[in-house]
Amino acid sequence: MWEQGKLLIEGMNVKYYVKHYEEPSEDYGIEGGCISKMELRIDGKVTLNYDRGWDIEPEDEISQLAYAALLKKYN
């Protein structure tokens, strides 16, 4: 199932896209969980991209906080 939305973190809008399943996947899920794809954008710039593996890992604090929130909710 695809989810998309915005998070407000420390005054910054973070747009997210998450594809998750009901069952976790050791092969494709983030940390063996249910999320198989995730993208974060801040001001139009991709700051995180996971597509069954890491393409862009979160480096800035805002992206890390958004990642943690989405991991808790969907993984």
C-alpha positions as CSV (number, residue, x, y, z in Angstrom):
1,M,0.0,0.0,0.0
2,W,1.3,3.5,-0.9
3,E,1.1,6.3,1.6
4,Q,2.0,9.9,1.0
5,G,1.8,13.1,3.0
6,K,3.7,15.8,4.8
7,L,5.4,16.0,8.2
8,L,6.1,19.3,9.9
9,I,9.5,18.9,11.7
10,E,11.2,21.8,13.3
11,G,9.3,24.2,11.1
12,M,10.2,22.3,7.9
13,N,7.7,20.6,5.6
14,V,8.9,17.1,4.7
15,K,7.0,15.4,1.9
16,Y,7.0,11.6,2.1
17,Y,6.1,8.6,0.0
18,V,6.1,5.1,1.6
19,K,5.2,1.7,0.2
20,H,4.6,-0.8,2.9
21,Y,3.1,-4.3,3.3
22,E,1.3,-6.1,6.0
23,E,4.1,-8.7,6.4
24,P,7.7,-7.8,7.0
25,S,10.4,-8.8,4.5
26,E,14.0,-9.7,5.5
27,D,15.1,-9.3,1.9
28,Y,13.5,-6.0,0.9
29,G,12.1,-4.2,4.0
30,I,13.9,-1.5,5.8
31,E,15.6,-3.2,8.8
32,G,13.7,-6.4,7.8
33,G,10.4,-4.6,8.2
34,C,7.3,-3.8,6.2
35,I,8.5,-0.7,4.3
36,S,9.9,-1.6,0.9
37,K,10.1,1.9,-0.6
38,M,10.5,5.3,1.0
39,E,11.3,8.8,-0.3
40,L,11.6,12.1,1.6
41,R,11.8,15.5,0.0
42,I,12.6,18.8,1.6
43,D,12.1,21.9,-0.5
44,G,11.9,19.6,-3.6
45,K,15.2,17.9,-2.9
46,V,15.3,14.2,-2.2
47,T,17.0,13.7,1.1
48,L,16.2,9.9,1.6
49,N,15.5,7.2,-1.0
50,Y,15.1,3.5,-0.2
51,D,13.9,1.2,-3.0
52,R,14.4,-2.3,-1.6
53,G,17.9,-1.0,-0.6
54,W,19.5,2.3,0.2
55,D,20.1,4.8,-2.6
56,I,20.2,7.9,-0.4
57,E,20.5,7.5,3.4
58,P,19.2,10.3,5.6
59,E,22.1,12.6,6.6
60,D,20.6,15.8,7.9
61,E,18.7,15.9,11.3
62,I,15.3,16.8,9.8
63,S,15.4,13.7,7.5
64,Q,16.6,11.5,10.3
65,L,13.7,12.6,12.5
66,A,11.2,12.1,9.7
67,Y,12.7,8.7,8.9
68,A,12.3,7.7,12.6
69,A,8.7,8.8,12.7
70,L,7.8,7.0,9.5
71,L,9.6,3.8,10.6
72,K,7.7,3.8,13.8
73,K,4.4,4.2,12.0
74,Y,4.7,1.9,9.0
75,N,7.5,-0.6,9.7
